[in-house]
């Protein structure tokens, strides 16, 4: 044992209260070869379904004066690299902490502050924002943290040292370091009640030590033989077992100690003797907690998921045993002070509250918040609003996940399994259905009967579900009942619910398809794929020369169109079979170049995507029954899942190489690709086109990616496999404010390609270019006089019959208004000098005509000005061309514009109006007639050329139509 002060060598990393964006930006996965690139289409949004992990939660209670509903409970859980704070009353989410670099190993709270141990640091947060941190000067990871008054105590991961920081000051200095003896590996710390400056330290060897942290001295050592032996059994020895749980009892000097062997000791620290012993089978002790509302009850939790209650007045007699309280090891237990409520958390990603209405009554589940405890492998959006997700996992559950609010998520009920498990004395998990392999739904008749159909692993039956009632449906469709007794029965591989919601179909591994009525559960029809086509036999290897039988052609995908006209099925040997929905006959069989593993139909557009084993996705138009696109998804990984966008423009593909690719179907080009830290097993595109949902092999959560094209204009271009960006998964916290601002900046800068194409004013000199203005602009100019005549008022305006009430009146019997007579102002006297000056002034159009002549015939400014005017303003400007020079310049400008092949329809309209207004002046002047003849020649030439182009185009179009 040794102790030393390291005040001179302390390493403190303080953080300002206002976070600096450049220094605390979230780190993302980067490639050592290519620089990090921001994904063009999808941005990380948030994670769903994450509640807790194996790290014990921390419970905080706050009592308020005159509060009638009891103390407020706050539950702090770990989410891996971040944390979540929950309100215990309704289990609502309050805060989510930012992500840290290393996984969090321990969590504690001090008032509003949250302390999290991550790697070599202990970070302090206030309202979800980091305010400071302390670091281990030895640079070894920290495993356990406890707050002890104004001091922070931490154990290193190797269990050899205990570090003490003074956190009451702004410096938060490291005050001392305690080093334990060799052979003592510290695992946890407990402060015994009323013990000043003293803590109990438990070890992996089964021993305990009592330390004074002020003097850094060991006061007493408790050997494992004393902790596990009663006073009357001093002669008996036992093997050592690590201490896995340590808790304070309501009685002073008494603590509870739990061992990995399943043994529990209630120990008197002052008398150094064991008071009573309990034992739990099937696993070691993970957590202990004493009830504090007057009942001497101890709760213990095991690594097998059971919770036991022990009556301490009866010498540790077992009161109740909650078998399968969690589907995994229980990580923490805490009694709510003064209430008969026990809070537990487990490695099954759940936090539960248990209510004990009386000491002898069986505890019941009061409220809980849970998610998948095994990584989900199949997700699909439910409904047309994109607010719900159906998620299937290897934990044998089907969950409905709310995208809007986590509290609305729930697990679909599979019946009264808890009662069956108690009756049969079996684990609850063993009674659940096998993992789901295929999901299909139709919400058209969801209010009338079951609307979801699922196929399960290695089962011959199909089950229906009702989302409205949150439970298993009324029917279980067995595909083996329809087969002959001697014939083999196949496992269901794919299911489909028709768009109308009236029928459910299931395809088996022996090539049979059966259809049932979703309302009555009666079987309606059967389809068979038939023998293997010769083209498939020719494609197979020479070694497999035997022709596959019909019952060996397993169904890998099954869909029906929107109008119930055709049923489409893919087989494992690489064929697409089109069945008539009503006659059950095969209409057509398409042979693919490779085996088909799955498929998906976009019913609105009639596009069928087939996933092939040669790492291609082939798009088939079900109307023409032809392959319209072939999309290559690399050469390094098998395709796992696909998803269509709601407008059928994009298809998203995930594969074993951890890359999520997005293809533009009209062009067949790869427009977006990004690599995730782990493989995405399933993807789903929201019907509202706003989110992409993914599941991954190493996470129990569901991750949402925002479609950035929904919120701003994104310029797409084809990319190659080398332009794949690496992106970290979304956080439970979602997008932070500064990251959202950076994303918006990136939309304007990074999403615009450097080689973006800008349309020139004229594509080709031989083509006719229009003004791109509405046709009504020039039609109004041509018919302006007719429009003005039609809109002319029929009669002059009338005076109002009744004067307003607020006009002043004159005194007297007769009702009269006091109206002031306005003085008639003198008309402006126009002098001859002003009239002469006004006659010599030029309009804007006339000035631009003069400028265009001086510039050698550049008329762009002139016609830009004309196009910016309204039809009435153009008419006024054209009528102002009363001089010889103005008309001559205008006719020349029109001729030059015709020769440049620009603004063709505007030139025609302007030419019409000018000739109609100034025809008399042009006829009287010979020079203007000469200009008009030149204009006529150019007009005939250009009109003839345009008519020839139109005739050629119409002829080509007619020829194409006649050949089809």
N, C-alpha and C positions, 0 to 999 in steps of 0.2 A: 504494500500500500504506500502510495506516495501522493503528495499534493504539491502543486506549484502555481504561482501567480504568473500570468502571462499578460499583464497589463501593457507591457512595453511592446509586445508582439501581436497585439490584437489587430484584427482585420475587420473593419466595420464598413459596410457599403450602405450609405444613406441614400435615400431617394427623396426628391422634392415632392411636395404635395401635388403640384400640377405636373402631370406626366408629360415628358418630352416625347413627341411623336417619333422622332428619329431613333431614340434609344430603346424604346419599349415596343417597337413594332413586332408583331407576331412573326416568328421564324417559320419559314416554309421549307419543304424539301427542295433541294437544289441538286442538279446534276453536275458531276465533276467535269463533264465534257462540254455540255452546252450551257450557256448562261440562262438563268431563270427567266421564264416568259409568263406574262399574265394571260390566262385563258381568255379567249376572245368572246366566247358565248356564255359560259356558265361561271358564276362567281359563288364561292362558299357562303351559305346563308346561316344555317343553324343545324343542330343535332336534336333528334327526338328520341324519347324512350330511355334516357340515361337517368337513373335514380341514385345508385350507390354502387360501391364495389367492396372488396374484402377489407378495406380500412375501416375501423370502428367509427361510428358517428359520435358527435359530441352534442349533448343536450343542454340547453340553457333555459331556465325558468325565470320569469320576471313577474313580480307581484306589484300591483298598483293599489293605491288607497281607494276605498269604496268600490272596488271591483266586485261584481256579483257573479261573474262567470269563471272565477278561479284565476290562477296565474297563467300568463301567456307563455307558450312553449315555442322555442326555436330549436330546430334540428339541423345540424351542420353535417353534410355528407360529402364524401370524396368521390370525384368523377374521373379519377386517374391523374391527369395533369391540371385539373381545375377542381373547384368545389361548388357546392350548391347549398343555399340556406333556405329552409322550408319553415313555414308557419304550421305549428302542430295542431291548431284548431281544425282547419279544413285541409290540411296538407297542401297548401298552396305554395308556389315557388315565389320567394322574395328576391333573392339575388343569385347571380352566378358569377363566380370569380373568373378573372382572366387566366389564360393558359400559361403555365410555366414550362421551363425547359426540361426539368426532371420530374418523374412521377412523385406525387405527394405521398409521404409516409405517415404523417400524423397531423391532426387538426385539433385546435383548442380555441376557446373564445374568452374574451375579457371585455365585458360590457358590449359596446358596439364593434369592437375590434376583433378581427379573425387572424389567428396565427397559423401558418401552414409551413410544415417542414418539407423542403424539396431539395434533394441533393445535399449540398454543404450549406444551404441557406435556410433561415427561418424568416419568412416574409410576413409582414403585418399589413392587413387590409382594413380600410374603412369604407363601408358602403360599396364594396366591390372594387375599390381602387387601391393600388399599392401605395403606401405612404413611407415605409421604411423596411429595412431588412438587416439581419445580423448574419455573420458567416463564421463557419468553423475555421480557425486559423490552421488546423492540421490538414484541411482539405479532404477530410473523409466524410462520407455521407452520414446524415443524422437519421435515426430511426424512431425515436420517441421524444415527445415534447410535453412538458407540464408547466403551468403557470403557478408560481408559489409566491403570492404577495406581489412585491415589486420586482421579483426575480423570475427569470426564465431558465428552466432546467431542461437539458437535452442529453440524450444518450447517443453515442456513436453507433454506427451499424454493426461494428465488430464487437460491441458490448464491453470495450475495455476502458472507456472514459465517460465521465459526466461533466458537461460544460455548464457554467453558470454565468448568465448575463444579468446586469443591472439595467432594467428597462424603464425605471422611473425617471431617469434623466434623459436629456436630449441626445447625449452621446451614445447611450445604450452600450456601455462598455462591457467587455468580457471580464468578469471579476475573478473567476477562479476556474481551475480544471482539476478534477479528481480522477485519479487513475486507480482502477481496481486491481486486486491481486490476480496473478495467473491462476486460471482454474475457476474464475468467477466471471461469467459472461452475462452482463446486465441486459434485461429485456424490457422492464417496465418500472415505473416509479409511482409511489403512492404516498400522499401526505396524511399520516394518521391524525384524526381530529384531536385538537387541543395540544398537540405536540409542537412546541415552539422550535422553529429552525431545524426540524428533523423530518427525514423522509425515509420510507422503506424502499429498498431496491431489490427486485426479484431477479432470478437468474435462470439460465438454461440448465444449470446443474441441479435445480431443485432447492437451492439455498436462498436465504434472504439476509439482508444486512440493513441495520439501522444506522443512518448517517446524520451527523450534524453538519449542515452545509455552511454554517458561519465559520466554524473552526476547521472544517474539512477533515473531520476525524470520524472513524467508525466506532460507534458506541457499543453495538452488540451484533453477533452473528447467530442466525437461526439455521441450523443444519437441516437437511432434508429428512433425516431420520426423526428429528423432533417434530417437524411439521406434519409428518404422516403417521405418527404413532400416538396413541392415547396414553395418559399417565399410567394406567394399569398394564400397559403392554410395552414397557421400556425394554424388556429383554428381546422383543421381536425386532428384527431388522428388515428393511425393504430396499429394493433397488431404487435408485434416484430416477426422477421423472421431471422434465422441464416444467416450470411454473408458467402457465398460459393465461391466467386470470388473477387479478388482485383487486379487491374492492373494500371500501370502508362500510362497516355496519352502523346502525343507529346507536349501538352501545359503544361507549368509549373504551378504547384499548382493544376492541375486537375487530378482526378483519376476516374476510373470506379469501381463501386461497384455492385456486383450481389448477389441476395438473393435467398434463397431456394423457396420462393413463386413465383419465375419467374419474379420478378421486377428487373429493372436495373436503377441505378442512376449514372448520370455524376455529380460529386461533386467537388466544389471548396474548397480545404482545407484551404486556407488562409482566404477567405471571409466567410467560414463556411456556405455555402449555396448550395442548390441543383440547378444545371443548367438545367437539362432536365431529363425526366423519360420515360423509355420504358418498355414493358411488353411482355413476351413470354408465350404462353400457353403450356399445356401438359408437365409440369415438371419444376423443379427448374433450376437455372442458375449454370452451372458447370465451365465455363471458359469465360473470356473476353479478347479481344486484340484489340488495336487501330492500324489502318493502318498508316505507317510512311513514305510513299512516296509522300506526298503532298495532298492526298485525305482524307477529314475528314469522315472516315468511321469506325464504330465500329462493330466488329464481336462478336457474342455471341453464346454460345452452351448450349443446355439444356440436362437434364438427359434422355430425350426420344430419343436422337440421332439427333436432328435437329440443323442446323446452320443458324443463321439469320444475315443479314447485315443491318445496320442502317445508314442513311444519317444524320450526325450531323448538316450540314448546313441548313437542312429543319426541324430542331427541333426534330430530332429522327425519321424521317419517314422510314418505312420499305422498303428497296430496293429489297432484294431477301431473299427467304427462301428455304434452301436446306433440303427438307424433307428426312429423312432416310439417312443422310450423313454417319451415322454409325449404325450398327445393335445393338445398346446399348447406354449407356450413354457416352457422349463425356467427356474425362478427361482433355484435354488441348487444347488450341488454341494459335498460335503464327504467326504473320506476319513476313515475311522475310524483314529485313531492306532495304528500298529503292527498293523493288520489289513488284509487284502485286500478290504475292504468299502467300497463307495461308496454314499453316501446322496444321493438327488436328490429335489427337490420341483418341482412344476410348476403352471402355471395351470389344469391339468385336475383340481384338487382331489385330489391324490394325493401321497403320500410313499412312495418305493420304496428298497429296499436291494438292491444288486447285488454278487454274490460273484464274485471272480476267483480261481479255483482255481490257475491258473498264469499267468505273464505272457503266454503265447501262446494260452491257451485262450479260447474265447468266453465272455464274462461271462454269467451267468444270474441271473434274478430270484430273490432269496432270500426276501424277505418284503415286504409292502407294506400300506398302508392307503389306500383310495380311496373316492370317492363319485362322484356324477354331476358331469360337468364342463359340462353344459348344464342349464338349469332343467327339472325334471321337469314333465310336463303331464298325467299320468294315474297315479293311485294307487288301489289297492284292498287292503283287508285280506284276508289269506289265512288260512284255517282258522277254527276256532270259538273259539279261545282269545284272539284279538286280539293275538298276540305278533309277528306277521310282516306285512310290507307288501310288495306287489308294486308296483314303481315303474318307469314307462317315461318316457324322456326323449328330447329331440331329439339326444342324442349316440349314438343308435341302440343303446342297451343296455336290458336288462331286469334290474333288480336286486331282490334280496330283502333288505329292510331289517328288522333286528331292533329291536323297540321296547324290549326288555329290556336288551340289551347290544350296543354298537356293534361289537365284535369278531366278532359272529356274522353281520354283514351281508356279502353277497357279490354278485358279478355272475354272472348266469346265462350259462353258457358257450355260445357259438355255434359251437363246433368248433375245429379247429386252424387258426385264422386266421393266426397268426404264421408258421407254416410256409408257408402259401399266399402270404402277403405277401412272404416272402423269395424263394420260387420265381418269382412273377410280377413281382417288383420293383415292387410297388404299396404305397401306404400301407395300414396296417392298418385304419384307419377306413373306407376305401372299400370294404372287403370285408364290412363288417357289414350286417345287415339294415336296411331302411328303418325310420324311426320308427314305433312302434306307435300305432295309432289306437283299438284296442278290445281289452279283456282280459276273459276269463271263465274261471272255474275251478269245479271241484267236487272236494273232498278225500275223497269217499266211497271211491273206488277208487285213491287216490294211491299205495298200496303195490303195486298190481298193474300199472298202466300210466300213460301220460301223463295229466295232470290239469289242464293249463292250455292255453288256446287264445288265439292272438293274431292280429289283423289288422294289416296294415302299410300305410303310405301308398302309394297308387297301385300296389297289387299285387293280382293276381287269385287269390293263393294264401293259405292259412291254415296257420299253423305250430303244432305242439303242443310243449309243454314238460313236463319232469318236475322238480318242486321237490325230490323226494327225492334225485335224482341231480345236481341243480344244473346242468342242461344242457338243450340243445335236445332235443326228443323224436324219436321214430322216424319220424313221418309229417309230410308236407307235403301238405295237401289243396288241390287245384287246382280252382277252380270253373269254369274255362274248358274243362276236359276234358269235362264233361257237356253243354256247349252244342253246338249245331250249328256246323259249320265256317263257314258263311256268316253266321251270326247274330253280332251284336256281343257281346263278352264284357265283363262289367262288373267294376268294382273292388269288392273286399270292403269293406263299410262297418261291419258289426257281426257279432259272434260270440256264441255262447252254448254253454255246456256244461250238459247236463241235470243235474238234482239227483242222479240215480243214478250219474253219471259214466261212462255207457256210450256216450253219443252227443254229438257236437259239431255245431253248426249254424252256418252262415254266410249272411248276407244281402248281396246285391250291389247295385250302383247301377242295375241294369236290372230290379229287382223279382223276382229269383229267389232262392230259399232252398234250400240243399242240406244234407243231413244225412249224416254219416259215422259209422262205428263207431270209437270211440277206441282200441279194442284192436287190431283188424285193419287199420284204415285204409281199409276198403271203404266205398263209397258205398251208402247205404240208401234214401234217399227224396229227393224234390224237391217244393217248394211254389212256387206262383206266385200273385201277388197279383191278377192279372186286370185287366180294364179299369177305367178311372177311373169312380167313381160320378157320377151326374148332379148330386147335391148339391154335389160338389166343383167341377164345371164351373160351376154357378150362382154359386158363391162367388167364383170368379176374376173378374178385372177384365174389362170388355168388350173391351179391346184384345187379350186372349189368348182369343179365342173358340174357338180350335181345341182339340179334346178331347185331353188327353194320352194317349199310347199306353201300352200295358202295360209296354213295356220302358223307358219314361222315368220310371216311378214307383220311384225309388230307395228302398231300405230304409235307414231311419235308426236303428232300434232292433229288437232281437230277443231274446225271452225265452221260457222254457217253464215250466210250473207244476211244483209239487213232485211230482205223481203222473203226469207224462207223459200228460196227457189233452189238453192244448191247447198250441199254439204261437202266440204273439202277435207281430205285427210291425207297426211304424209306418212310414209312408211319408212322403216329403218333401212330398206334396201335402196332408197333414193327415188321414190315415185310420188307424184302428186295426183290423187284420185278425186275426180269431180263426180259426185252422186246427185241424181235428181232427188229433191227433198220429198216429193210425193210418191214417186214410183219406186224409190230405193235402188234404182239401176245405175250402173256406172256409165256416165256420159263420155268421159275422156280420161285418159291416163297420160300424164306427162312424165317423162324419164329425165331425171336430173343427172348432171355429170358426177355427182357424189352423193353419199348417204345424207339424209335429212335428219337432224336431231330435234328440231322444234320449228314452230312457225307462229306468225301473228298476223291477223287480218285487221286492216283499218276499214271498218264497214262503210263509213261515209264516202270514201273515195274508191273502194273496191280494189285496193292494193294489198297483195298478199306477200309477206316477207318470209322466206324460208331460210333457216340457218343450216348450212351444209358443213360436213366434216372437213372439207378442203379449205376452211376458213374464208368462205365467201358467203355473203348474204345476197340471195337472188330475189328480186322484186318481180312478181307476176301480176298482170292485170287479169282479174277473174272474168271480165267481160270478153276480151279477145283471147284469154287463156294463152298468153305468150309471155316470155321473160322479157321485161322491158329494161331492167337494170341488173348489173352484176357488180357488187361492191366488195372490194378486197379489204380484209381486216388484218393485214400483216401476215407474218409467217411464224410467229413465236408463241402463239397461244390459241387454244380452242375458244370459240365463241360461247359465252355463257348465257347471255340474255340480250334481248332487243326491245326497243320501245319506239312507237310512232309519236310524232307530234300531232296535236288535234287537227291541224290544217293539212296534214299529210305531206308537208314539205320536207321535213327532216326525219331521219331515223337514227337513233342513238344505239350504239353497240358497245357491250362490255365483253372483255376477253381475259384469258388467263395471264396475259402479259401486263396486267394492272392498268391498261389504257382504256379510257372511255372515249370512243370516237363518235363524231356527229357527221353524217353525210347529208348533202343536199340532193334530194331525189330528182328534181328536174334536170340538174346538170350532171348528177352522178359523181360529184367531186367531194373529197374530204375537206370540210370547212372548219372543223374544230377537233382538237384531240388534246387530252391531258392525262398525265399519269398520277395515280393515287398511291399513298404509301403501302396499301394492301389491296388485294384483288377484290373487285366489286362483283359479288355473286348474283345480284339481281338489280334491275333498274326499272323505273316507272316514270312516265312523262305525264304531268298534270293535264287534265282535260282543259283547264284554263290557260295552258301554255306558259304558266308563270314559274313552275318549279320542276326540277328533275330530282327524283328520290333515288338513293342508292343504299345498298347494304353491303357489308364487307365481312371477310372471313374472320377477322380478329376483333370484332366489336359487336356488342349487343344493341347498339343504337341504329337509328335510321337517319341518314344525312340528306339534307335538302340543299340544292344548288339553285340559285336564282338565275332565271333566264334574262340576261341583260338586254336582249333585243326587245323585251316588253316595255322597257322603261326609257330607252333611248335608241337612236339610230346607230346601228352597227354595220360597218361595211365589211362584207364577207369576200373572201378570196380563197382559191384552192391552196391547200398546204400539203406538204409532204410529210413522210413519217419522221423526218429529222426535226421537224418543227413542233415536237411534242413538249409541252410544258409540264412541269412537276408541281403539284399543288397539294397542300396539306388539307386534311379533312375539316369540315366545318366544326365549330365549337358549339357547346350547349349554350354559351352566352350569345351567340349570333354575331352579326357584324357590328363592330364598335363604331363610334361616331367618326373618329379620325380615319379609320379604314374605309368607311362609307364615302367620306369626302375624297379620299385618294382614288377610290373606285370611280367616282364621278369624273375626277380629273383624267383618269386613264381612259374613260369613254371618249373624251374629246381629243386625246392625244394619241394613245396607243392603238385605239380601234380604227384610226384612219390610216390606211396603208400609205407608205411613202410614194408608191407608184400608182396612186389612185387615178383613174381615168376621168378627165374633165371633158365634157362634150364641147367641141368647137362651135363657133357660130355658123359654120358651113362645112358639111362633111366633105363635099366634092363640088368642084366648080361646074360640072355638067348636070348636077342635080338641082331641082327647084326647091328652094328653102322658103318656108312660110314664117310668119311673124310669131307663131305660138300664142297668139292672143285669141280670145273667144270669137267665134264666127259672128256672134250677135253684135260685136262692136262695129264691124264693117256693114252688116245688114242695116243697122240703125242709121249709119251715116248715109247710106243710099236712100233710105226712106224717111229722112228726118222731117221733110216738109209734111208728108202724110201724117206722121206721128204728132207733129205740133198742131196740125189742123184738127186731128181727132181729139186731142187733149185740151183744145181751146174751150174756155167756159161758155156756156150757153147764154147766161145772163149776168149782168153786173152784180157784185155783192150787195146785200141788203143791210140796212142799219138794224141793230138789235132792237127788238120790240120793247123789251123791258130793260131799264137801266140797272146797273149793279146797285146793291143795297147800301154800299159804303159811300155813295156820292152825297155831298152835303145838300140840305134843303133850305128853302127860304121860309121865314115865318109868315103865317097867314092861314086863312081857311082853305084856300086853293093849294093843292099839292104841286110845288114847283122846286126844280133843282137849281142850285147855285153854280152854274157852269160859267167859268171864266172864258171870255172871248179871247182867242189867240190873235195876236197881232200878225197881220199879213206881212211877211217879209218880202222885201224887194227881190225880184228875179235878178240873177247874176247878169251883169252887163258884159257880153262878149265883145271884146274889141277886135278890130281887124287884125291887129298884130298877133293876138292869141289864136285866132282862126288860121292865120297863115302858118304859124308855128306848128299847130296841130296837124295841118295838111302835110307838112314836110317830115313829120315824125314817122319812124318805121316800126312795124310790129316785130315780135321775136322771130316769126317765120321768115320775114323778109331779110332780117339780119343774117339768119342762118343760110339763106339762099345765096347771099352775097359772099359769105365766108366759104361755102362749098365751091363756088366758082374760083375763088382765089387759091384754094388749096389743091387745085388740079383735079377736081372731081370726086373728092371724098365726101360722101353723103351720109355717113354713119350718124353724126350728131343731128343732122336734119331729121332723119327718119326715127331716131330715138326720141326726139322731142315730139314728133307727130304721134308716135305710139303711146306716149305718156298722157296725151290729151283725151278728153271725153269726146264723143261724137259731136255734141253741140259746139264745143270749143274748136274742133277741127273745122266745122262749117264756118264759124266766124273768121278763123284765120284765112280760109280759102277765099271768102268774100272780100277780104281786105287786099287781095292781089289785084288792084285796079290799074296799076301802071304797066306800061309796055315792058320795062325791064324785069319787073317781078314775074310777069307771066312767062316771058322768055326763059328766065332762069328756072322757073318751076318745071316747064316742059323739058328742059335739058336734064334736070335732076331726075325726072320720071324715066326718061330714056336711058340714062346711065344706070338707074336701079334695075331696069329690066335686063340690061346687058350683063349685070353682075349676078343675076338669078337669085336675088334676095328679096324678101318681103313681097312675094308674088301677088297674094290676094290683096294686100294693102295698096299696091300700085294700081291694081285694077279698079278698086273702089275710089281712090283719089282721082284717077284719070276720068272716071265717069262723072264725079261731082264737079270737077273744074270745067270740063267741056259743057256741062249743062248750065253752069252759072255764067261763064264768060264766053259763050259761043258767039255772041254778036261782035265783041271786040276782036276775037280771033279771025272771024270772017272778013272784017273790014281791013285788017292789017296783013300785007303780003309777007312781011318777014316772019310773022307768027305762023302764017300758013306754011311757010317753008319748014319751020320747026315741027309743025304738026305732021307734015308728010314724012319727015325723018322718023318721028315717033311711030307713025303708022307702019313703016317698014319693019322696025324692030318688034312692034306688037305682033304682026303677022308671023314673023319668024319664031318668036318665043311661044306663041299660042300653038302654032303647028307642031313644034317640038314637044310640047307638053301633051298634046293630043296623041301624038305618035307613041310616047311612053305609056300613056294610059291604055291605048289599044293593045300594045304589046303585052302589058301586064294582064289585061282581061283575057287575051287569047291564051296565055300560059295557064292562067287559073282555070279556064274552061277545059283545057286539055287534061289537066290533072284531075279534075272532077270526073271527066268522062272515062278515064282509065281505071278509076276505083270501082 
